[in-house]
Amino acid sequence: MTSASAALPQPGRTKAFLRLVMIEHSVFALPFAYIASLTAMFQLDRNVHWGRLLLVTIAMIGLRTFAMAANRIIDREIDARNPRTAHRELVTGAVTVRHAWTGAFIALVFFLGAAALLNPLCLALAPIAVIPMVVYPYGKRFTNFPQAILGLAQAMGPVGGWLAITGEWSWDAVILGLAVGIWIGGFDLIYACQDVDSDRETGVLSVPARFGIPAAIWGARACHLVTTALFVWYALATDAGAFLWLGLLIVAAAFVYEHTIVRPHDLSRLNRAFFSVNGFIGIALFVCALLDLLVRGLTV
């Protein structure tokens, strides 16, 4: 068994690092940064500024990659004690701590570089965006509500996407950011339910570990109800057209489906809810928002 495993080709350092940070999960955050950026472009001059959109992409992926790497590094001892996460690259040795920090700092440089190229306000606020990314993994050590810190971190994506285009503060972007943050915080409540036994055993703090799985599921439902209301508020604030409203109906239906397949006493389809449904929500809303802006006059 050991010799057979040793004979298998080991992934390169870069590939292993990308697996560590789950680079493909950028799909959860990028669509909402794009919605904010494209809406800001529509309000600015109705033209798509491809250079700025590229810099937004680099900044978002850079910051998320840094955040995930820092999370994995800080949590590596906790991960080693949890059967579900014991296979992660820093636990198995596929990625060393040194290489993880190297990748994290390279990603951070890309983020700061993109922010600097966008406008002075983005660069000035960039360090503030980094803070919750580092605080979040420590959150489970001092609060039963680490998802609130995660939500704050994720809320910065749409706000940053808008600032990248206009260089000015926008409360419309804040509404969208709050919707995204509460949405992601809510589905992380669901995701944390699968670790409740391990968390209680190792002293990791979370809503499911402290208050139980039913409370976490109901908390997620409340979060997603608030998220839907905030999406509606955003649509009203930006004078959205029919396609965005269609997108909001799709999102609401996806939320209902998600909470139908995940119940307090049945977590068997949790991964489908977490990965498939939530990935679909981001992409579906982005497509509908883009169509809405194009129909209303956004020039590609």
Summary of the structure (lengths in Angstrom):
residues: 300
radius of gyration: 19.6
end to end distance: 55.6
largest distance: 63.1
contacts: 1016
relative contact order: 0.12
helix: 81%
strand: 1%
